[in-house]
Every structure is written in C-alpha cells, then in structure tokens.
C-alpha cells in the first residue's frame, strides 16, 4: 500500500532515517514527508513506533479535480460503507494547492480548504444516507474515520488517517506551560543530536519547561514506543482495514511488554532537567511520571545563566525563549548571559532550538552546524555548538 508519513519542515530526512531504523523502507523523501510502501503490519508498526512523524496516512483514491462538482463526484465514487457504519463519526481535512478557480467548469470554484472539506463530507454523507437512511456525524476531536484530502492544483488524492488524532499527542502532557514544544519536533531534535545512541554521555536540558525534550530523549534511549498506550481510530473501522485494528493491538501489547522489561533491567542514564520556575518543574515532574520515565530523570531548580559547569561530554539540549510568549523584550540580554557563561563549558556540546532572528548576534558563540526547522507556525533553527 502507498503510505505517507508526514513531517514538519526540516525534519523529513530525520523521519526517513527513523523509518529505515524500524525496517520501514522509505520510497521517497518529499517536502511534506516520507512516502512508504507498507502492508497493514507495517502501518501498525509505523503508528506505534514512529516518533518524528506528525501523521501516517494510507492512500485511498485519486482523481482529477477542477472545482466543487468534480470534487464531490470523485469523493462520492469511494465505497464509504466499507470503512464506517452510518452512525459513526467522521472528520475531513484538506491541504495543498487548490485548483485554479478560473478553470472550474461545474459547481463553482473551490475557494478555500474549509469549503473543499465540506464538499467531501457532503459526498460521503449523501452516499450513506441514500443507501441506509442514516448519515454519520462530524467529530473533529475523536473521529472514527478521519479523511485527508491533498490537492495538487489539477487533482485530489484522498487518504485515511488510521490514528485519527495527530501523533504528537502522546498522552503524557496534560499541562504544557506557556510555550510548549510539540512532541514530534522534540523527538526530531533529540534524534538530530545523536545522543540516544551515545546514552553513556550525560544529557541535560538547562531550561526544561514542561520536560518534553527530556521525555522524548529517555523514551528514545530506552526504545519506549510512543504509541504503546494511545487510542487509534482504525480499531473502530468497519470491514476494510479491520485487520489493522488487530495488528495495532498486537503491536501495542508487545511495546508495553518491552517497556516493562526496560523498567526491570535497571538501565542507568545521566539525564538532568532544570528550570528556574518551580511551577514548570512541578509540571515537568508530573509529565515525566505519566510518561513512565521519571526514574531516569533528575530535576532541579537552577538558573541556566549561573549554573555549575556540566561535566565534560555533556550534551545540552534546549528550546530557548524566543521573545514571543516567553522572554519578552529582554530576551537578548538572556542570550548574552547564556553565551558568556556557557563559553566556559569545556568538552560539552549544545543543541539549541531558537526562533529569534537576533539570537546569534547576542549569543556570541559560533555554531558548527545548523538545521532550519519550524516550531508551529514560527520559523526556527537548531544550532549545534561545540563548547
């Protein structure tokens, strides 16, 4: 089957590498993610184990599309009764470049993605209502069948999302603080550092906030599957793909068993999270417990601008304040203080996610590598420093 694992900008090759490590051979690396050729067992493995992917989509149907009417007709050609019962819940999302409105022949132009989603929903509901007398309801938060329409200017492809909800929703973060880092991006950052394959080295987040980087780092080092205990919409699909539900339950049971074994093996890690705000440390502590990794992480209250020098070999990883929601107009002074103090951390390396265009001028140290990323809607970059 044709499968698309989507990724945020800049993380595509990290996701491709992760797919390769899991035995999910990438076919193509594209701007929006990684294309894979998988059977249902491979889809289940991807859903339970992938950390960097935002979503895993299964190809369903493709057709030419020049406007609202051809979109309706193309969506209605899918036998939706094979996938869901009429009383179940659906969600439809649209993305990509819509057809040129001047070329619309019938039914008018597709003016925006919301209207396009509505036309697909109408086609599905009309088909099932005519066949059964009933129609599904819309539930954007917990759908039984989530449909993604990807437009390419002159065509539309329909995909199914077996997870239902985005894969960054691991379930451990109930309170994220003021400027949360998405779990999938945190996993990409940790992967970029290479630390999980050098776990004998100390790992530290000097401004840990809600603890997302710490959780993703420890989970990766211990090979704890991020989807081992989450809900997947595919377990509620009807006939087509019902095989996937059983495979998902098997993959999750195996992942839970592995997590229990890791807890019993007494694996030692030197992982430290610190923050100046005691409220954030409480949030991080609760998140670490929910993620099942609290025993491997030491939390402490400290000021990153005055902390003792970590021992040589330490990998420092942090999402620094941007000045948008945290840091304010004085964030440049924070960068300067960090640069002056961290310059003396001999034998360490730092990987810093920054979204402030003036960061480099204030920080003052020269980076050895840089990866362009996006944090939500904000452009950002991961800078690597050898101190």
C-alpha positions in Angstrom: 0.0 0.0 0.0 1.0 3.6 -0.6 1.6 5.3 2.7 2.6 8.8 3.6 4.3 9.7 6.9 4.0 13.5 7.2 6.7 15.6 8.8 7.2 19.3 9.8 9.6 21.4 7.7 13.2 20.4 8.2 12.6 17.0 9.8 11.9 15.0 6.7 15.3 13.3 6.5 15.3 12.6 10.2 12.0 10.9 9.7 13.3 8.9 6.7 16.2 7.8 8.9 13.8 6.7 11.7 11.7 4.8 9.2 14.9 3.0 8.0 15.8 2.0 11.5 12.3 0.5 12.0 12.6 -1.5 8.8 10.0 0.7 7.0 11.9 1.4 3.8 11.3 5.0 2.5 10.4 5.2 -1.2 10.7 9.0 -1.5 11.6 11.9 0.8 9.3 14.8 -0.1 8.7 18.3 1.1 5.6 17.1 3.1 7.1 13.9 4.5 8.2 10.4 3.6 6.5 8.0 1.2 6.5 4.4 2.1 5.2 1.1 0.6 3.7 -0.9 3.5 1.3 -3.7 4.3 -1.1 -3.4 7.2 1.5 -4.9 9.6 4.0 -2.1 8.5 1.3 0.5 9.0 0.7 -0.8 12.6 4.4 -0.7 13.3 4.7 2.9 12.0 1.8 4.1 14.1 3.0 2.6 17.3 6.8 3.3 16.9 7.4 6.5 14.8 8.3 9.5 16.9 9.1 12.2 14.3 6.0 11.7 12.1 3.1 14.0 12.5 0.6 11.6 10.8 0.7 8.3 9.0 -1.8 8.4 6.1 -3.0 5.5 3.9 -3.8 6.2 0.3 -7.4 5.7 -0.7 -8.4 7.3 -4.0 -7.1 9.8 -6.6 -9.0 11.7 -9.3 -8.8 14.9 -11.5 -10.4 17.9 -9.8 -11.1 21.3 -11.3 -13.8 22.6 -8.9 -16.6 21.8 -6.4 -18.6 19.5 -8.6 -15.7 17.3 -9.7 -14.5 17.1 -6.1 -18.0 15.9 -5.0 -18.2 13.3 -7.7 -14.7 12.0 -7.1 -15.3 11.7 -3.3 -18.7 10.0 -3.9 -17.0 7.3 -6.0 -15.4 5.8 -2.9 -17.4 3.0 -1.3 -17.5 4.6 2.2 -19.7 1.9 3.6 -16.6 -0.4 3.5 -14.9 1.8 6.1 -17.6 3.0 8.5 -21.1 2.5 9.9 -23.6 5.2 9.1 -23.8 6.3 12.7 -20.1 6.7 13.3 -18.2 10.0 13.4 -16.1 11.5 10.7 -13.6 14.4 10.2 -12.4 15.8 6.9 -9.3 17.9 6.4 -7.9 19.5 3.2 -4.4 20.7 2.3 -2.3 21.6 -0.7 -2.8 23.8 -3.7 -6.5 24.1 -4.8 -7.5 24.1 -8.4 -7.3 27.4 -10.3 -10.8 29.0 -9.7 -10.9 30.3 -13.3 -10.8 26.7 -14.6 -13.8 25.4 -12.6 -16.4 24.0 -15.1 -19.3 22.8 -12.9 -20.5 23.7 -9.4 -18.2 26.7 -8.9 -14.7 27.1 -7.7 -13.1 25.7 -4.5 -12.4 28.9 -2.7 -10.7 27.6 0.4 -9.8 24.3 2.2 -12.8 24.5 4.6 -15.2 24.6 1.6 -13.4 21.7 0.0 -13.7 19.6 3.2 -17.4 20.3 3.3 -17.9 19.0 -0.3 -16.1 15.8 0.6 -18.2 15.4 3.7 -21.4 16.1 1.7 -20.5 13.4 -0.8 -19.8 10.8 1.9 -23.0 11.6 3.9 -25.2 11.7 0.8 -24.0 8.3 -0.3 -24.6 6.7 3.1 -27.9 8.4 3.6 -29.2 7.2 0.3 -28.0 3.6 0.9 -29.1 3.3 4.6 -31.3 6.2 5.5 -28.7 7.4 8.1 -25.6 9.6 7.9 -22.5 10.0 10.1 -21.9 12.9 12.4 -18.9 15.2 12.4 -16.4 15.0 15.3 -13.1 16.8 14.8 -11.6 15.7 18.1 -12.3 11.9 18.1 -13.5 10.7 14.7 -13.9 7.1 13.8 -12.7 7.9 10.3 -10.5 10.8 9.5 -10.1 11.7 5.8 -7.4 13.9 4.5 -7.7 15.5 1.0 -4.4 16.5 -0.6 -4.7 18.9 -3.6 -2.1 19.3 -6.3 -3.7 22.1 -8.4 -5.3 19.8 -11.0 -6.1 16.7 -8.9 -7.1 15.5 -5.5 -6.0 12.4 -3.6 -7.9 11.1 -0.6 -6.1 9.5 2.3 -7.2 7.8 5.6 -5.6 8.6 8.9 -5.6 5.4 11.0 -4.6 7.3 14.2 -7.5 9.8 14.0 -5.6 12.3 16.1 -2.1 13.7 15.4 0.7 11.5 16.5 2.3 14.2 18.7 -0.5 13.6 21.2 1.4 11.0 23.2 -0.9 11.4 26.2 1.6 12.3 28.9 1.4 16.1 28.6 -1.8 17.4 30.3 -0.2 20.8 31.2 2.3 22.2 28.9 3.1 25.7 30.2 3.2 28.9 28.2 5.3 27.9 25.1 5.0 24.1 24.6 7.3 22.3 22.2 5.4 19.7 20.1 6.4 16.2 21.0 7.2 15.2 17.4 9.6 18.2 17.0 11.2 17.4 20.3 11.8 13.8 19.1 13.4 15.2 15.8 15.7 17.4 17.8 16.8 14.6 20.1 17.4 12.4 17.1 19.5 15.2 15.4 21.8 15.3 18.5 22.7 11.6 18.2 22.5 11.2 22.0 20.2 8.1 22.1 23.0 6.1 20.5 25.6 7.6 23.0 23.5 7.3 26.1 26.5 6.9 28.3 27.0 10.6 27.9 25.2 13.0 30.3 22.1 14.7 28.8 20.8 18.0 30.2 18.0 20.4 29.3 19.0 23.6 31.3 15.6 25.3 30.6 13.4 22.2 30.6 9.9 23.8 30.9 7.3 21.0 30.8 10.0 18.4 30.2 9.1 17.4 26.6 12.8 17.1 25.4 13.7 15.0 28.5 10.8 12.6 28.0 11.5 12.1 24.3 15.2 11.6 24.9 14.7 9.0 27.6 12.0 7.3 25.6 14.2 7.1 22.6 17.2 5.8 24.5 15.1 3.1 26.1 13.2 2.3 22.9 9.8 3.0 24.5 7.2 3.2 21.7 5.4 6.5 21.8 2.1 4.9 20.6 2.1 2.0 23.1 -0.9 3.1 25.0 -2.8 5.6 22.8 -6.1 5.2 21.0 -6.2 4.6 17.3 -9.3 5.3 15.2 -8.5 2.3 12.9 -9.6 -0.1 15.7 -13.2 1.2 15.0 -13.1 0.9 11.2 -15.7 -1.4 9.6 -14.7 -4.0 7.0 -11.9 -2.5 5.0 -8.8 -2.3 7.1 -10.3 -4.1 10.1 -7.2 -6.3 10.0 -5.3 -3.2 11.1 -7.1 -3.0 14.4 -5.9 -6.4 15.5 -2.3 -5.7 14.3 -2.3 -2.4 16.3 -3.4 -4.2 19.5 -0.7 -6.8 19.0 2.0 -4.1 18.4 0.9 -2.2 21.4 0.9 -5.2 23.7 4.4 -6.1 22.5 5.5 -2.4 23.2 4.0 -2.4 26.7 5.9 -5.7 27.5 9.1 -4.1 26.3 8.5 -1.0 28.4 8.0 -3.2 31.5 11.2 -5.1 30.7 13.2 -1.8 30.4 11.9 -0.8 33.9 13.2 -4.1 35.3 16.6 -4.1 33.7 18.0 -1.3 35.8 19.3 0.7 32.9 21.3 3.8 34.1 21.1 7.2 32.4 22.5 10.5 33.5 19.7 12.9 32.5 19.1 16.2 34.2 16.4 18.8 33.6 16.5 22.2 35.3 14.4 25.3 35.3 14.2 28.5 37.3 10.4 28.4 37.6 9.3 25.9 40.3 5.8 25.8 38.7 7.3 24.4 35.5 9.4 21.9 37.5 6.1 20.6 39.0 4.6 20.3 35.6 7.6 18.5 34.2 7.6 16.1 37.2 4.0 15.2 36.6 4.6 14.7 32.8 7.6 12.5 33.5 5.5 10.3 35.8 2.7 10.0 33.2 5.3 9.1 30.5 6.7 6.4 32.8 10.3 7.8 32.7 10.5 9.7 36.0 13.0 7.3 37.5 15.6 8.1 34.8 15.5 11.9 35.1 16.8 14.2 37.9 15.0 17.6 38.1 16.4 20.6 39.9 15.8 24.3 40.2 18.7 26.3 38.7 19.4 29.4 36.6 20.9 28.5 33.3 22.9 31.7 33.3 24.7 30.8 36.6 24.6 27.0 36.8 27.7 25.0 37.5 29.6 23.8 34.5 28.4 20.3 33.4 31.0 17.6 33.3 32.8 17.2 30.0 30.9 15.2 27.4 27.5 16.5 28.4 25.0 17.1 25.7 22.9 20.2 26.4 19.7 20.4 24.5 17.1 23.2 25.0 14.3 25.1 23.4 15.3 28.7 24.3 12.7 31.5 24.8 12.0 33.3 21.5 10.7 36.6 23.0 7.2 35.9 21.6 5.4 34.4 24.6 8.4 33.9 27.0 11.4 36.2 27.5 9.8 39.4 26.2 11.9 42.4 25.0 14.8 41.5 27.3 15.4 38.1 25.7 18.5 39.4 24.0 20.0 40.0 27.5 19.3 36.4 28.3 21.1 35.2 25.2 24.1 37.3 26.0 24.3 36.0 29.6 24.0 32.4 28.3 26.7 32.9 25.7 29.1 34.3 28.2 28.5 31.6 30.9 28.3 28.6 28.6 31.5 29.5 26.7 33.4 28.0 29.7 31.7 24.6 29.5 34.7 22.7 28.3 34.2 19.5 26.4 30.4 19.9 26.1 28.2 20.4 23.1 24.9 22.3 22.9 21.9 21.9 20.6 19.7 24.9 20.9 16.3 25.5 19.1 15.9 29.2 18.5 13.3 31.2 16.7 14.7 34.7 17.3 16.4 36.3 14.3 18.8 38.2 16.6 19.9 35.2 18.6 23.3 34.7 17.0 24.4 38.3 17.4 23.5 38.2 21.2 24.7 34.7 22.0 28.2 35.4 20.6 29.4 31.9 20.0 30.0 30.3 16.6 27.8 27.4 15.7 29.3 24.3 14.0 26.0 23.1 12.4 22.6 24.5 11.8 19.2 22.9 10.8 16.3 25.0 9.6 13.0 24.0 11.3 9.6 25.3 12.1 8.1 25.4 15.6 4.4 25.5 15.0 4.0 28.5 12.6 7.3 30.1 13.6 10.5 29.7 11.6 13.3 28.3 13.8 16.7 26.7 13.6 18.6 24.1 15.6 22.1 25.3 16.3 24.9 23.0 17.4 27.8 24.3 19.3 31.0 22.5 20.4 32.0 24.3 23.6 
